[in-house]
Amino acid sequence: MTDTPTPPAGAGPAAWTPPTRFAVPGRIAVSNRAAATWQRAVLTDIRRETPRAATFRFAVPRWAGHLPGQHLMLRLRAPDGYVAQRHYSIASPPDDLGHVELTLDHVDGGEVSGWFHTVAKPGDEVELRGPLSGFFAWPGDRPALLLGAGSGVVPLMSMVRHHRARNLAVPLRLLVSARGPEELVYASEYGAETTAVFTRDAPPGVPVGRLSAAQVERLLADGPDGGWEAYVCGSNGFAEHASRLLVGAGQPVDRIRIERFG
Ligand SMILES: Cc1cc2nc3c(=O)[nH]c(=O)nc-3n(C[C@H](O)[C@H](O)[C@H](O)COP(=O)(O)OP(=O)(O)OC[C@H]3O[C@@H](n4cnc5c(N)ncnc54)[C@H](O)[C@@H]3O)c2cc1C
């Protein structure tokens, strides 16, 4: 079952038939059943990304699939029945069937991220439901300009991986902000599509500073005919900063999608 779409403005009932799979800019089909059903997931691998972030790989045999950019709900259950649940973006691309990868920052004093970083081991079971939210999904059908900071790069990496896995020709650029090189998640995976910005320390020859208006203006000026669909993900502060720069550089507000982790 999918969310019921609304007809485009101005289209009368006779002119418009609901598509079976609703995929237009701004709204992507989400299966209500998948979003509501908890499934068991077995942790199969843990990969360190940075001193504060690690990727957790799960086998989820009945996973319904997802689009790059979507997230899920994860639930931990203690033996006494206490449960904790949190949202996490999906890092892996859709073609990694039966598996889901999440990349978690270790939040100081964090209940769920703390458990993953200090206790979890391969073979442990958790529960997941999803995928959730079509709004931040990128099906790979339109030029995408991705701006992320810290673990906000996680859903954007699913898009980059999908772009590579399917060898898509549609333009895609990633601008990722980190405090320093040692905190740059997925550092070894970035290619020509990526520009990294370092806010506290940078490698020799690379300036230190926040994402600037000039960088965003350049990306928009070099964009494809018809412009970009912009996806912004990170803390509230980063989301505000990046979206203000995008609007200032002329990106239409209705073509900026924002996911906030804060
Ligand atoms: C749509 C969505 C997608 C998300 N995807 C990811 C992801 O891919 N990777 C990821 O690491 N996190 C992600 N998050 C954040 C995640 O849901 C949790 O908030 C985070 O893991 C902290 O949970 P916790 O149980 O460890 O900490 P809690 O026990 O909930 O919080 C402990 C303390 O840390 C503070 N805190 C909580 N969250 C954060 C934070 N994100 N940054 C700084 N301080 C915080 C709290 O105010 C509290 O003081 C996402 C959030 C949303 C809404």
The ligand as an ORCA input file, in Angstrom:
! r2SCAN-3c Opt
* xyz 0 1
  C      15.774     11.156     10.404
  C      16.962     10.944     11.318
  C      18.055     10.232     10.868
  C      19.161     10.050     11.704
  N      20.251      9.360     11.203
  C      21.363      9.225     11.965
  C      22.523      8.567     11.432
  O      22.551      8.125     10.277
  N      23.602      8.453     12.248
  C      23.611      8.939     13.537
  O      24.643      8.792     14.236
  N      22.520      9.569     14.057
  C      21.402      9.706     13.316
  N      20.289     10.321     13.851
  C      20.286     10.677     15.286
  C      19.789      9.459     16.118
  O      18.391      9.263     15.895
  C      19.980      9.631     17.632
  O      19.434     10.859     18.018
  C      21.445      9.562     18.062
  O      22.037      8.313     17.712
  C      21.532      9.729     19.593
  O      20.800      8.698     20.218
  P      21.315      8.092     21.607
  O      20.274      7.152     22.109
  O      22.701      7.587     21.449
  O      21.409      9.384     22.524
  P      20.297      9.866     23.612
  O      20.341      8.927     24.767
  O      18.990     10.039     22.896
  O      20.856     11.296     23.956
  C      21.976     11.470     24.854
  C      22.389     12.931     24.902
  O      22.918     13.350     23.637
  C      22.147     14.418     23.069
  N      21.984     14.072     21.657
  C      21.037     13.269     21.122
  N      21.199     13.137     19.792
  C      22.289     13.860     19.458
  C      22.965     14.110     18.246
  N      22.549     13.583     17.053
  N      24.076     14.894     18.276
  C      24.513     15.431     19.452
  N      23.900     15.222     20.658
  C      22.789     14.465     20.655
  C      20.854     14.428     23.823
  O      20.346     15.752     23.900
  C      21.261     13.886     25.181
  O      21.783     14.920     25.978
  C      19.172     10.545     13.024
  C      18.056     11.257     13.490
  C      16.973     11.473     12.656
  C      15.786     12.249     13.168
*
